[in-house]
């Protein structure tokens, strides 16, 4: 069973993720979402959009790939074919008015950073930094499996755009398939080689998405790995399971109640729980908190009475101690002891 310190750290990490998704107290000015071909970041982006709408924050969506305006978006900007300067001017023109604490919060979402990283890799950090203000939080998606074509003018000694983004980001969210995580867990429990998917398989052919049967077998949701960098420089890392809001809406439509997406720690998922912890928990519940051993750790009534009747040595020194008198030391002289009157006077 996890210790109290570990339980506190895990609960604290869950609260930090909730704070990050709700955009409270500027938890992360720049959030980088990394996805793959096996698992898209769209459920995470929809979660940011829906929670920002509930909080009545202005949502600005910059599109390099999307053709239609997503739900819960206030301003939709098509960025394809525009220069960085013109795009920056158009984005900042929609920022909410106000100064300091009176300014309304806004969420800026960029559906893919690959286009910016490919066109202007050297000025990527400057461009993103110019979009961030105390009242605006930026969420950007980067596709790690998409090949990045860099211009010829790019210096080979400069850091890769993904390295730059990872350095600038105050929070990094990595999404992965829950089905794949469960299959890897099963292989680890059986001491087998972990399976590979997608590009890691090294097989020739066409990449296809995961089938619906596999997703249903693994359960709804995705694995969300959070790395939140605090202002003190300390990083908080934890893995979670996110069940998208669309699934919850289907379950709650009959009651007329809509809930937000559900979050839980990956270690609390039924497929990732340690079986030894469950056995220990059940044994503790059956034995009223006593350990199961091959011998009896309890005391009989006779043994309990005999223990209470034992007189401890120097027990009299604990009696008649009033205020200011302190404790007394009782010492019995032996035959080899040499009593010195002068030391006693000192």
Protein Blocks (a to p, Z undefined) as FASTA:
>chain_A
ZZfklmmmmmmmmmmmmmmmnopghlblbacddddfklccklmmmmmmmmmmmnopacdd
ddfkbmbdcehiabdcdfehpafklmmmmmmmmpcedehjlpccdddddfbfklmmmmmm
mlmmmmmmmmpcfkbccdddddfklccdddfklcfkbccfklmmmmmpmbdcddddfklm
mmmmmmmmnopacddehjlnopacddddddfklmmmnogadddddddddfkopacddddd
dddfklmmmmmmmnopacddddddfklpmklccfklmmmmmmmmmnnopacdfbdfbdcf
klmmmmmmpccehklmmgoiaehklpaddddddfkbccdfklmmZZ
